[in-house]
Amino acid sequence: MAKIHMVLQGKGGVGKSLIAAALAQYKTSKGQQPKCVDTDPVNATLYGYKALNVHKLQIMEGDEINSRHFDALIEIIAPSEHDIIIDNGASSFVPLSHYLITNNVPELLHSMGHELVIHTVITGGQALLDTVAGFGQLAGQYPTEALFVVWLNPYWGPIEHEGKSFEQLKAYTANKSRVSAIVRIPNLKEETFGRDLSEMLQDRLTFDEAIALETNTIMTRQRLKIIKTQLYDQMDSASVL
């Protein structure tokens, strides 16, 4: 019936909300009507995108996450005929993953005719090994009903370790059969393309909103068009999307 796109990565600040927002915009550009859900109890970044009409799921009870509140997420998913995009924060990563696995949610969704697609991000720089390890753990924990899309985000540096690219690392070679697609976020020049994208994200604007904004310079809008095209071209090549 629908594809359930869930962005999962235990490391914070690596671009999960960027991926969720990009997915929603991409699907909308294809004439689809995705439902967006933000389960991050601390930094509900996706919820800040007014144009995406995001549903914020309250999972906190007092100062703690109540995993039972994730039941409401399944009630949203179950009857949906439209794809669903779920952005999940680092603080709720462990309880959500525990909930999904112990309640056999991937199998449940599969039996309903839905397809669970887990999106995880790998970054360069200091978080490289943590995000690679996070991917390996996810691939090992989730059943075969779950598909994986890996996003490579070079914003903090090249995605390589001891001369090896991500595709040459053991975490990938051991789980290659689980990966349906790899999406490469464009490597952006920091002072121009990178700054324009960063400011757009800080303002919680979609590409179309930022490109239409007359207060942005002509070249800022031009660079955002280029980033959008490059990103969408990558997503076009990922048939699982």
C-alpha positions in Angstrom: 0.0 0.0 0.0 2.7 2.5 1.0 6.4 2.9 1.7 7.3 3.8 5.2 10.5 5.8 5.1 12.1 6.0 8.5 15.3 8.0 9.1 17.4 6.3 11.8 20.9 7.0 13.0 22.1 7.1 16.7 24.5 9.9 16.1 23.1 13.4 16.4 23.7 16.4 14.1 24.6 14.3 11.0 21.8 15.4 8.6 18.8 13.2 9.4 16.3 16.0 9.2 17.9 17.2 5.9 17.2 13.7 4.5 13.7 13.6 5.8 12.9 17.1 4.4 14.5 16.3 1.0 12.5 13.0 0.8 9.3 14.9 1.4 10.1 17.5 -1.2 11.2 15.0 -3.7 8.1 12.9 -3.4 5.9 16.1 -3.6 7.7 17.1 -6.8 6.7 13.7 -8.3 3.0 14.4 -7.6 2.8 12.3 -4.5 1.3 13.4 -1.1 3.6 12.0 1.6 2.7 12.2 5.2 5.5 13.5 7.4 5.9 12.7 11.1 8.5 14.0 13.6 9.2 11.8 16.6 12.2 13.8 17.9 11.4 14.9 21.4 14.3 17.3 21.7 15.0 18.9 18.3 11.8 18.6 16.2 13.5 20.1 13.1 11.3 18.5 10.5 8.2 19.9 12.4 9.6 23.4 11.7 8.9 23.0 8.0 5.5 24.6 7.7 5.2 23.8 4.0 5.5 20.1 4.7 2.5 19.9 7.1 4.4 17.7 9.6 2.6 15.8 12.4 4.6 16.0 15.7 4.2 12.8 17.7 4.4 13.3 21.4 6.4 10.5 22.9 7.5 12.1 26.2 5.9 11.3 29.5 7.4 13.7 32.1 11.1 13.7 31.4 11.3 10.3 29.8 10.3 8.7 26.5 7.3 6.3 26.8 7.8 3.7 24.1 4.1 2.8 24.3 3.4 6.2 22.7 4.9 4.8 19.5 1.7 2.8 19.2 0.2 6.0 17.9 2.7 5.9 15.1 1.5 2.5 13.9 -2.1 3.9 13.9 -1.0 6.6 11.6 0.9 4.2 9.3 -1.6 1.3 9.1 -4.4 2.8 7.0 -2.2 5.1 4.9 -2.3 4.8 1.1 0.4 7.5 0.9 4.1 7.1 1.6 5.1 8.2 5.2 8.3 9.9 6.1 9.4 9.7 9.8 12.2 11.8 11.2 13.6 10.4 14.4 16.2 12.1 16.7 19.3 10.7 18.3 17.6 10.9 21.8 14.8 8.6 20.7 16.8 6.3 18.5 17.3 3.5 21.0 13.7 3.4 22.3 12.2 3.6 18.8 14.5 0.8 17.5 13.8 -1.3 20.5 10.1 -0.8 20.0 10.2 -1.6 16.3 12.2 -4.8 16.8 10.6 -6.2 19.9 7.1 -5.6 18.6 8.0 -7.2 15.2 6.9 -4.0 13.4 8.8 -4.6 10.1 7.0 -8.0 9.8 3.6 -6.4 10.8 4.0 -3.6 8.2 4.9 -6.2 5.6 1.8 -8.2 6.3 -0.2 -5.1 5.8 1.3 -4.6 2.4 3.5 -1.8 3.4 7.3 -1.6 2.8 9.6 -0.3 5.5 12.6 1.6 4.1 15.2 2.6 6.7 17.3 5.6 5.7 20.6 6.0 7.6 23.4 8.6 7.1 27.2 8.2 6.9 29.3 11.3 7.4 32.9 12.2 7.0 35.1 13.7 9.7 35.0 12.7 13.4 31.6 11.0 13.2 32.6 8.7 10.3 33.3 5.6 12.4 30.3 6.2 14.7 27.9 6.5 11.8 29.4 3.5 10.0 29.1 1.4 13.2 25.5 2.6 13.5 24.7 1.4 10.0 26.2 -2.0 10.8 24.2 -2.3 13.9 21.0 -1.4 12.2 21.6 -3.9 9.3 22.3 -6.6 11.8 19.2 -5.9 14.0 16.4 -5.5 11.5 14.8 -8.4 9.6 14.9 -8.9 5.9 11.5 -7.2 5.5 13.3 -3.9 6.0 15.1 -2.3 3.1 18.0 0.1 3.6 19.1 3.3 1.9 22.5 4.8 2.9 23.0 8.5 2.5 26.6 9.7 2.2 27.0 13.2 3.6 30.5 14.7 3.0 29.8 18.0 4.7 32.3 17.3 7.5 34.9 15.7 5.4 35.7 12.9 2.9 33.9 9.6 3.6 36.9 7.4 3.7 38.9 5.6 6.4 42.5 4.6 6.0 42.3 5.1 2.2 39.1 3.0 1.9 35.8 4.4 0.7 32.5 3.5 2.4 31.9 0.7 -0.2 35.2 -0.8 0.7 34.6 -0.8 4.5 33.7 -4.1 6.3 30.4 -2.7 7.6 29.2 -2.2 4.0 30.7 -5.4 2.4 29.2 -7.5 5.1 25.7 -6.0 4.6 25.8 -5.1 0.9 22.8 -7.3 0.2 20.7 -5.3 2.6 21.4 -1.9 0.9 18.9 -1.1 -1.8 20.5 2.2 -2.7 23.2 4.7 -1.9 22.4 8.4 -2.2 25.4 10.8 -2.3 24.6 14.3 -1.0 26.6 16.8 -3.2 30.0 17.9 -1.9 29.3 21.7 -1.6 31.8 24.5 -1.5 31.4 25.9 2.0 31.5 29.7 1.3 28.9 29.5 -1.5 26.8 26.5 -2.1 27.3 25.2 1.5 26.4 28.5 3.0 23.2 28.9 0.9 22.0 25.4 1.8 22.8 26.0 5.5 20.9 29.2 5.6 17.9 27.6 3.9 17.9 24.7 6.4 18.2 27.1 9.4 15.1 29.0 8.1 13.2 25.7 7.7 12.5 26.5 4.1 11.9 24.1 1.2 14.0 24.4 -2.0 11.0 25.8 -3.8 10.3 28.4 -1.0 13.9 29.5 -0.9 14.3 29.7 -4.7 11.1 31.8 -4.9 12.3 34.1 -2.1 13.0 37.5 -3.7 15.2 38.6 -0.7 17.7 35.9 -1.8 20.2 37.0 -4.3 19.9 35.8 -7.9 23.1 33.7 -7.5 21.9 32.2 -4.2 18.7 31.1 -5.9 20.7 29.7 -8.8 23.0 27.7 -6.5 20.0 26.3 -4.6 18.5 25.2 -8.0 21.7 23.4 -8.8 21.8 21.6 -5.4 18.2 20.6 -5.8 18.8 19.2 -9.2 21.9 17.3 -8.1 20.1 15.8 -5.1 17.0 14.9 -7.0 19.1 13.2 -9.7 20.7 11.0 -7.0 17.2 10.2 -5.7 16.0 9.4 -9.2 18.6 6.7 -9.4 17.3 5.0 -6.2 14.4 3.0 -7.4 13.4 2.1 -3.8 12.3 5.7 -3.3 
